[in-house]
Amino acid sequence: MTGITANSRQVRPGYIFVAILGADFDGHDFIPDAIAQGAIAIVGERPNLSLPVLYVPVQSSRAETAELAAAFFRQPSHDLKVIGVTGTNGKTSVVFWLTHLLRAAGIRCGMVSSVLNDLGGESVAATLTTPESPELQSYLARMRDGGMTHAVVEVSSHGIVQHRVDAISFHLNILTNITREHLDFHGTMEQYVAAKASLFERLAVHAGGAVLNADDFYFRSVLERLKPSIPVLSYGIDSGEIRATIVKSDGWWTKIQLRTPQGEFDVRLDHPGRYNVYNLLAAVAAASGLGLSMDRVVEAISTLPPVPGRMQLMPHGADAPIVIIDYAHTPDGLLQVLRTVRQWHPQTLWLVFGARGGRDWGKHPQMGEIAATWADRIVVTSDSPYHDDPTALAESIVSGIIEVDRQRLITVNLDRASAIATTIAQADRHDVVLITGRGPETVQTFGDIRVRAVDSEMVTRALENRR
């Protein structure tokens, strides 16, 4: 056996191919391709398949893949302290910032995120928030073999339910928050919360514990599911063992008083928004739970890196508007970003955004209402519609906008590049143009067609044309 994969295109001689029934494709249809490329065994969910190689029928291909991959890569999570970060919003920022705090303390640490997989000196482009289990286990193995002692892993609710993290021994898990998202997949908020909470339920009694947002509505729901022996470290602005008092904020930075079991510290966070205070607290609480000196942590806060596609300020001239790109794609995410930008008191706040297809349609009108409440002028455009009708997606947002203020809707322009360019051309130099939904993503998907589409590149072209 030379490898294991659920992607038939990655099969090499000596591989085991695991056929997974996915949302868009059935892996069983690619078994002949896998065999032709040298697979020596097939694992699948269909019974009684007659194949020229060994076939092992299982109840759940995904669950079996996780166990096989962990075994093949010699259980890398047993040799690392793996920190899982889950929640609706803020996961990527917490992964980036906790990794930074650990490295600043001299700890050799890798990370897996929706933006970038940094294996400790080796970077791999991200494809999913949480990779499929063979890929994820290979990343952890490369970290271990490269001398890393810690790994910070972004964990999506899909990744939990689809068994991608089943065979990982987590040392400490972090919950950022839980708000409406992925109800197309989970069905109800109760099932969504249960998926998130299950990551904490599987913590072993000897694990480092759970870091929970005490201000979050679902804090108690998750707390009650934990084993009594699991240590819990809570954080928040209004409550929690590790707490921040916001002393002053000008929108771009926030001065806070940080209260921890190791004492109180005055800290300046050079990243905008109240929501980023929560992201910082999650990282600080995890660092404390991992035994880091708070003096070292506070020192490292001054050099926290920007996170790609999160409140990304685009370079602009004196005669151009301020343009911000952000990944906000949930009602709460959009609300937090708009509130933050409002603190800058722009002459006019423009918002360009769309709705992603293949997801929970119920949140689109909510996002329209939030947009019409906080933005002055709104341009509705496309995101990645997948197999949904782009016009219908836009109309679902518009239905929420007109419930609040029809006059704030400037236009619906489904050509995203054109929508961005037109908005930037119209905006005054005292305005702010906020573009949300896609952040650092590089591909826009229309049905089965994938095209390169990068918001930052569209903005750069629009600003050059304006000049």
KABEL-V700542 format. One line per field, one symbol per residue. ss: DSSP state (H for helix, E for strand, - for the rest). burial: 1 if it has 16 or more other C-alpha atoms within 10 Angstrom, else 0. Layout:
ss = ???
burial = ???
This chain:
ss = --EEE--HHH----EEEE--E----EHHHHHHHHHH----EEEE---------EEEE---HHHHHHHHHHHH---HHH--EEEEEE----HHHHHHHHHHHHHH----EEEE---EEE----EEE-------HHHHHHHHHHHHH----EEEEE--HHHHH--------EEEEEE-------HHHH--HHHHHHHHHHHHH-------EEEEE-----HHHHH--------EEEEE-----EEEEEEEE----EEEEEEE--EEEEEEE----HHHHHHHHHHHHHHHH----HHHHHHHH----------EE--------EEEEE----HHHHHHHHHHHH------EEEEE--------HHHHHHHHHHHHH--EEEE-----E---HHHHHHHHHHHHHHH-HHHEEEE---HHHHHHHHHHH-----EEEEE------EEEE--EEEE--HHHHHHHHHHHH-
burial = 00111111001101111111100000110110011011111111100000000011000111111111110110111011111111111111111111111101100111111111111100000000111111111111111100011111111111111111111111111111111111100100000111111111111100111111111101100110010001111111100111110100101011111111000000111111111111111111111111010100110110010011111101010001111111111111111111111100010111111111101110111111111101111111111111000100111111111100000110011101101110111011101111111111101111000000111101110110000
